[in-house]
Amino acid sequence: MADEPEFEPVADDATAAQPSTPGAKLRAAREAQGLSVQDIATRTRIAQRQLEAIERDDYGALPGIPYAVGFARAYARAIDLDEVAIAADVRNAVHNSDMGATRYEAFEPADPARVPSRTLAWTAAVIGIIVIAGFTIWRTQLLTPPTGEEIAEQQVEKPAAAPKAGVQAPIAAPVTGPVVFTANDDVWMRIVDEAGERLKDGLLKKGESFTLPAGARNPTILTGRPQALDVTVGGKAIPPLGAADRTIADVPVSAEALLARAAAPAGAPAGAPAPAGQPPRAPTTPAGGQGSVPTPASPPPPTAAPQPSAGN
């Protein structure tokens, strides 16, 4: 009987040809799509040398285990491979290598394709610097004393307070206590007396107070932020010394002047014309006089003829 030919088992060439390591799988898929390593680097924003290390399964050339896994996932995503399976293969390969002896940190770097570009980071930094510089300049201007030009402009805008004929100035209330300046915000101020001596010159921080010396003669104030000062005389609040953020100069701040400001009537001063539609009022009786003096608008009534006395 003729010997039957013996058939030796032939290995499955297709199975043997299939890559077994994650790096080989990635390289085979890349070459099948006709892509170069540089093409993958452009898609993933990963350095070409690091992609080549992944294809060689040389994970020791990478910064660490998390980077090896993260770069492999991004590589697989760029060529439409199963990134989860590739990441698992890389973890197994790393743990079976010398790198597995080091501690594994349970995080992976973000996808490099989603990391903000360097231009965007620099733009954000420049915007932040501009904002900080602008705030610093604004704050410095608030705390800077007013210049001579600003003081002169304020004095020109302030109308001359000439007394009106026949108008009696309001009588100031009696002095009842010290003059106290309290800052509700940081404010620069200067207070001088009639001799030019500076009683206060500098920054009054928020919450701080300054009490005017009792013997100060005709003191006046200069400041660029009147609204930042709360002024009291003997505990009585005084209206603001000027408009907000407008420089005031040579404003009297003695107790008498401040109480006169607080006691100034809100209505029209004495001697003002009567409202339309109302007859003028007769003037008051002068001291020592008898009866009232008729106004020019009301003619005197006719006098009766004198009656003869009974004896004539």
C-alpha positions as CSV (number, residue, x, y, z in Angstrom):
1,M,0.0,0.0,0.0
2,A,1.5,3.2,-1.1
3,D,2.3,5.6,1.6
4,E,-0.1,8.4,1.8
5,P,1.5,11.8,1.5
6,E,1.9,13.4,4.8
7,F,0.5,16.9,5.2
8,E,2.3,19.1,7.5
9,P,0.2,21.6,9.4
10,V,0.6,25.0,7.8
11,A,0.4,28.0,10.1
12,D,-2.2,30.5,9.3
13,D,-0.2,33.1,7.5
14,A,-3.0,35.7,8.0
15,T,-3.1,35.1,11.7
16,A,0.7,35.2,12.0
17,A,0.8,38.4,9.9
18,Q,-1.5,40.2,12.2
19,P,0.3,42.7,14.6
20,S,0.1,41.7,18.2
21,T,1.4,44.8,20.0
22,P,-0.5,48.1,20.3
23,G,2.3,50.0,18.5
24,A,2.3,47.5,15.6
25,K,-1.5,47.8,15.3
26,L,-1.3,51.5,15.1
27,R,1.5,51.5,12.6
28,A,-0.3,48.9,10.4
29,A,-3.5,50.9,10.4
30,R,-1.6,54.1,9.6
31,E,0.2,52.5,6.6
32,A,-3.0,50.9,5.4
33,Q,-4.5,54.4,5.1
34,G,-1.4,55.8,3.4
35,L,-0.6,58.2,6.2
36,S,2.8,59.2,7.5
37,V,3.9,59.8,11.0
38,Q,4.0,63.5,10.3
39,D,0.3,63.4,9.2
40,I,-0.6,61.8,12.6
41,A,1.4,64.4,14.4
42,T,-0.5,67.2,12.7
43,R,-3.8,65.6,13.6
44,T,-3.0,64.9,17.2
45,R,-0.6,67.7,18.0
46,I,1.8,65.1,19.4
47,A,5.5,65.3,18.7
48,Q,6.6,62.9,15.9
49,R,9.3,61.3,18.1
50,Q,6.7,60.4,20.7
51,L,4.5,58.8,18.0
52,E,7.4,56.8,16.7
53,A,8.1,55.6,20.3
54,I,4.5,54.4,20.6
55,E,4.8,52.5,17.3
56,R,8.0,50.8,18.6
57,D,6.2,50.1,21.9
58,D,9.1,52.0,23.6
59,Y,7.1,53.5,26.4
60,G,10.2,54.3,28.4
61,A,10.9,57.1,25.9
62,L,7.7,58.8,27.0
63,P,7.3,61.1,30.0
64,G,5.3,58.5,32.0
65,I,2.5,55.9,32.0
66,P,-0.4,58.4,31.8
67,Y,1.2,60.0,28.8
68,A,1.8,56.7,27.0
69,V,-1.9,55.8,27.4
70,G,-3.2,59.2,26.5
71,F,-1.0,59.5,23.4
72,A,-2.0,56.0,22.2
73,R,-5.7,56.9,22.6
74,A,-5.2,60.1,20.6
75,Y,-3.3,58.1,17.9
76,A,-6.0,55.5,17.7
77,R,-8.8,58.1,17.4
78,A,-6.9,59.9,14.6
79,I,-7.0,56.7,12.4
80,D,-10.4,55.4,13.5
81,L,-9.2,52.5,15.7
82,D,-10.9,51.4,18.9
83,E,-9.1,53.8,21.3
84,V,-10.4,52.0,24.4
85,A,-8.9,48.6,23.2
86,I,-5.7,50.3,22.3
87,A,-5.5,52.0,25.7
88,A,-6.1,48.7,27.4
89,D,-3.3,47.0,25.4
90,V,-0.9,49.8,26.2
91,R,-1.7,49.5,29.9
92,N,-1.0,45.7,29.8
93,A,2.2,46.2,27.9
94,V,3.4,48.9,30.3
95,H,2.6,46.8,33.4
96,N,4.5,43.9,31.9
97,S,7.5,46.1,31.2
98,D,10.0,47.8,33.4
99,M,7.8,50.8,33.6
100,G,5.2,48.8,35.5
101,A,7.4,48.8,38.6
102,T,6.8,52.6,39.0
103,R,3.6,53.8,40.6
104,Y,0.7,54.3,38.2
105,E,-1.2,57.5,38.6
106,A,-4.9,57.1,37.8
107,F,-5.3,60.0,35.4
108,E,-4.6,60.6,31.7
109,P,-3.6,63.8,30.0
110,A,-6.2,65.7,28.1
111,D,-6.5,65.2,24.4
112,P,-3.7,67.5,22.9
113,A,-6.0,68.5,20.1
114,R,-8.3,70.1,22.7
115,V,-5.6,72.0,24.6
116,P,-5.8,75.8,24.0
117,S,-3.2,77.0,21.6
118,R,-0.3,79.1,22.7
119,T,-1.7,82.2,20.9
120,L,-4.9,81.9,22.9
121,A,-3.0,81.6,26.1
122,W,-0.9,84.7,25.4
123,T,-4.0,86.7,24.4
124,A,-5.7,85.9,27.7
125,A,-2.5,86.8,29.6
126,V,-2.3,90.2,27.8
127,I,-6.0,91.0,28.5
128,G,-5.4,90.2,32.1
129,I,-2.4,92.5,32.3
130,I,-4.4,95.3,30.6
131,V,-7.3,95.0,33.1
132,I,-5.0,95.0,36.1
133,A,-3.1,98.1,34.8
134,G,-6.3,100.0,34.1
135,F,-7.6,99.3,37.6
136,T,-4.3,100.4,39.1
137,I,-4.3,103.7,37.1
138,W,-7.9,104.4,38.1
139,R,-7.3,103.8,41.7
140,T,-4.2,106.0,41.7
141,Q,-6.1,108.9,40.1
142,L,-8.7,108.7,42.9
143,L,-6.1,109.0,45.6
144,T,-4.0,111.7,43.9
145,P,-4.3,115.2,45.3
146,P,-5.9,117.8,42.8
147,T,-3.5,119.9,40.8
148,G,-3.3,123.6,40.8
149,E,-5.1,123.8,37.4
150,E,-8.0,121.8,38.8
151,I,-8.2,124.1,41.8
152,A,-8.2,127.2,39.6
153,E,-10.9,125.7,37.4
154,Q,-13.1,125.0,40.4
155,Q,-12.7,128.6,41.7
156,V,-13.6,130.0,38.3
157,E,-16.8,127.8,38.1
158,K,-17.8,128.8,41.6
159,P,-20.0,132.0,41.4
160,A,-19.1,134.9,43.5
161,A,-21.2,135.1,46.6
162,A,-22.0,138.8,46.7
163,P,-24.5,139.8,49.4
164,K,-27.8,141.2,48.1
165,A,-29.0,144.5,49.3
166,G,-31.8,144.2,51.9
167,V,-31.3,140.5,52.4
168,Q,-30.2,139.5,55.9
169,A,-27.8,136.6,56.1
170,P,-29.1,133.6,58.1
171,I,-28.1,133.6,61.7
172,A,-25.9,130.7,62.5
173,A,-26.9,128.4,65.3
174,P,-24.7,128.4,68.4
175,V,-21.7,126.2,68.4
176,T,-22.5,123.0,70.3
177,G,-19.5,120.7,69.8
178,P,-16.3,119.9,67.9
179,V,-16.1,119.5,64.1
180,V,-15.3,115.9,63.1
181,F,-14.5,114.6,59.6
182,T,-15.0,110.8,59.1
183,A,-14.0,109.1,55.8
184,N,-16.5,106.7,54.3
185,D,-13.9,105.9,51.7
186,D,-10.2,106.7,51.2
187,V,-9.9,110.4,50.5
188,W,-7.1,113.0,50.3
189,M,-7.8,116.3,52.1
190,R,-6.0,119.4,53.2
191,I,-7.3,121.8,55.9
192,V,-5.5,125.1,56.6
193,D,-6.2,128.1,58.9
194,E,-6.2,131.7,58.0
195,A,-2.5,131.9,58.6
196,G,-1.8,129.1,56.1
197,E,-0.9,126.6,58.7
198,R,-1.8,123.1,57.6
199,L,-4.0,121.4,60.2
200,K,-4.4,118.2,58.1
201,D,-2.7,117.3,54.9
202,G,-2.8,113.8,53.6
203,L,-4.8,110.6,53.0
204,L,-7.7,109.9,55.4
205,K,-8.4,106.1,55.1
206,K,-11.9,104.6,55.2
207,G,-13.2,104.6,58.8
208,E,-10.6,107.1,60.1
209,S,-11.7,110.4,61.6
210,F,-10.1,113.8,62.1
211,T,-11.2,116.4,64.7
212,L,-10.7,120.0,63.9
213,P,-8.6,121.7,66.6
214,A,-10.8,123.9,68.8
215,G,-8.6,127.0,68.4
216,A,-8.5,126.9,64.6
217,R,-9.2,130.3,63.1
218,N,-11.2,130.4,59.9
219,P,-10.2,126.9,58.6
220,T,-10.9,126.0,55.0
221,I,-10.7,122.6,53.2
222,L,-9.4,121.4,49.9
223,T,-10.3,117.9,48.5
224,G,-11.3,116.2,45.3
225,R,-13.9,113.8,46.7
226,P,-16.3,115.7,49.1
227,Q,-18.8,112.8,49.1
228,A,-16.2,110.6,50.8
229,L,-16.3,112.8,54.0
230,D,-19.1,112.6,56.7
231,V,-18.9,115.9,58.6
232,T,-20.5,116.5,62.0
233,V,-20.6,119.4,64.5
234,G,-21.2,118.2,68.0
235,G,-22.7,115.0,66.6
236,K,-25.0,116.8,64.1
237,A,-24.7,115.7,60.5
238,I,-23.8,118.4,58.0
239,P,-24.8,118.3,54.3
240,P,-22.0,117.3,51.8
241,L,-19.5,120.0,51.2
242,G,-19.7,119.8,47.4
243,A,-20.7,117.7,44.4
244,A,-19.4,114.2,44.1
245,D,-15.9,113.8,42.5
246,R,-15.6,117.6,42.0
247,T,-12.7,119.4,43.6
248,I,-13.6,122.0,46.3
249,A,-11.2,124.6,47.5
250,D,-11.3,127.3,50.2
251,V,-14.6,126.0,51.7
252,P,-15.0,127.2,55.3
253,V,-15.2,124.4,57.8
254,S,-15.4,126.1,61.1
255,A,-18.2,125.1,63.4
256,E,-20.0,128.4,62.8
257,A,-19.8,128.1,59.0
258,L,-20.9,124.4,58.9
259,L,-23.9,125.1,61.2
260,A,-24.9,128.0,59.0
261,R,-24.8,125.7,56.0
262,A,-27.0,123.2,57.9
263,A,-29.4,125.9,59.0
264,A,-29.8,127.6,55.6
265,P,-33.5,127.6,54.7
266,A,-34.7,125.5,51.8
267,G,-37.3,128.1,50.6
268,A,-36.8,131.5,49.0
269,P,-34.9,134.1,51.1
270,A,-36.6,137.0,52.7
271,G,-37.4,139.9,50.4
272,A,-38.2,137.7,47.4
273,P,-41.1,138.8,45.2
274,A,-44.5,137.3,45.9
275,P,-45.8,134.5,43.7
276,A,-48.0,135.4,40.7
277,G,-51.7,135.9,41.5
278,Q,-51.2,137.0,45.1
279,P,-51.2,140.6,46.3
280,P,-48.1,141.9,47.9
281,R,-48.0,141.8,51.6
282,A,-47.7,144.9,53.7
283,P,-44.4,145.4,55.5
284,T,-44.2,144.7,59.2
285,T,-44.7,147.5,61.7
286,P,-41.5,149.3,62.5
287,A,-40.3,149.3,66.0
288,G,-42.0,151.9,68.2
289,G,-44.6,152.7,65.5
290,Q,-48.4,152.5,66.0
291,G,-50.7,150.9,63.4
292,S,-49.7,149.6,60.0
293,V,-48.4,151.5,57.0
294,P,-50.6,150.9,53.9
295,T,-48.9,149.5,50.8
296,P,-48.7,151.5,47.6
297,A,-51.1,149.1,45.9
298,S,-53.9,149.9,48.5
299,P,-54.8,153.6,48.5
300,P,-55.7,155.1,51.9
301,P,-59.5,155.2,52.7
302,P,-61.2,158.7,52.5
303,T,-61.3,160.6,55.8
304,A,-64.6,161.9,57.2
305,A,-65.2,165.6,57.7
306,P,-64.5,166.8,61.2
307,Q,-67.7,167.1,63.3
308,P,-68.3,170.3,65.3
309,S,-67.9,169.9,69.0
310,A,-70.9,170.2,71.2
311,G,-69.5,173.4,72.8
312,N,-69.3,175.3,69.4
